[in-house]
Amino acid sequence: MTRFRRDRRPTLTPSKRIDSLTWQKELMRHTSVSPETARPYRWVVAGAMIPAQVAMGINFFGPSPLLPLIIEQYGLSRSATSLLIVAVTVVVTAFLIPGGVLATRLGTRKTVAISTLLMSAGTLSVVAPNFWTLVALRVVFGVGAGML
């Protein structure tokens, strides 16, 4: 029967030790963006993403206060109108991982453009002729939000 021997940890000499401040400085040196390597339009991209995030938040929870009006407009039950909220949540959850795969394959710019376009389908919900068209528009919004 072979016995396993416990190896002792090697002791670090003072020359091999790195304190946390030196490690953080070294990490920042390799990961921070310097003015020479920064893209000139990074603020434009950031400024374009803020309205997309605000629109996503408004569209995600927007129908909740409007549910009584939707019930009255389409003559539905409360459980049927809750489909407007649940459909988006389920579709967003289903498209989180495929959205990441798509971003890897197509690139971040194309994926953000496609997802923002799909999320803008929520603006067409004002002219939805029936309830199922409204649900379909919410599902398309959910696909875009899941990809983003």
N, C-alpha and C positions, 0 to 999 in steps of 0.2 A: 504494500500500500504506500503510495506516494503522498507525502505531506507537502502542502503548499506553504511556502515561506512568505511571510509578510515583509515586503520591502520597506525600508525606512525612507521617509521623505528626504530628499536632498535639501540641505540648508542653503539658503540664499546668502551669498556674500553681499556686502554693501554695494559693490559695483553692479550687481544684477538686480537690485531692488529698484522699483520705480514707485515713486509716491503718486498719489491720485492726482495731484495738481499737474505734474509733468505728463501723466497719461492723458488727462483732459486736454491739455494744450496740444499734445501730439495728435489727438483725435480731431480737434478743431482745425488743425493745420491741414489735415487731409480731407475733411468733409465740408468745410465752410466755403462759401462762394465769394471769391475775390472780385473786385470791380473789373478786372481784366477778363475773367471767365463768365461774368454774368451776362445774360442776354438782355439786350436793350428794351425789349418789349415785355419784360416780366411783370411790370405794373399794369400794363394793358390786359394781360392774361388774368391777373389777379382781379382787376376791376370787372372783367367780363364774367368771372366765376361768382362774384358776390350776388348779382341779380339771379343767376341760375340757382344758387343755394336758397335765396329768399323765395323764389318762385316754387322751388321744390317743397319748402316748408309750408307755404300757403296752400299749395295744391294737395299736400298730404293730409292736412287737417281742415281744409276749407269747407268741405261739405258737411261737417258735423253740425255747425249752427244752422245750416240750411236744410237739414233733414225734415223739419215740419213743413216747409214750403214745398219740398220735393214730394212728400207724402200727399199733400193737397193737390199739387199740379198733376201728378200721374195716377192718383188714386190707389196707392200701394199701402201695404202694411209696414209697420216699423221693422219687422224682421227682414223684409225684402229690401228696404232702403239701407239697412246696415251692410248689405252687400257692397255698397259703394266704398265703405271704409275697409272692409275685410279683403276685398279683391285686390286693392292696392298693396296691402300689407303682405299678402300671400305671394303676389307676383314679385314684389321687391325682394322678398326673402329667396324666392326661387332663382332670381337672376343675379344675385350677388356674385356667386362663383363663376357662372358663365360670362358675366361682365368683366371679371378680372382676366379670364382667359382671352376674351376678345381684345381687351386692352393690350395684352402681351402680343397678340398676333398682329393687330392693326396699328398699334401705336396709341399713345395717350391722346394726341390731338384729334385723331379721327374718331376715337371712341367718345371723347367729350362732345365733339360736334354732333355725332349721331344721337347720343343720349339726350343732349339738349334739344335737338329737333323732336325726338320722341316725347320728351316731357312737355313740349309746347302744344301737344295735342290736347292738353287739358283746357286750353283756351277755347277750343271748339265746343266745349260742353254747354256753352250758353245757347247754342242753336240746335241742341240735340232734340230730335223730334219725338223720341220715345225713351223709355227707361233703359232698355238694353243697349241702345246706342251710347247712352251716358256711361253705362258700365264698361262697354268696350273702350271708350275714350279713357276711362280711368285705368283700365288694364294696360293700354298703350303707354300712359304716363308711368305706370309702375315698372314697365320694362325699361324705360329710359332712366328712371330713378335708380333701379337696381344696377344698371350699367355704370352709372356715375359713381 
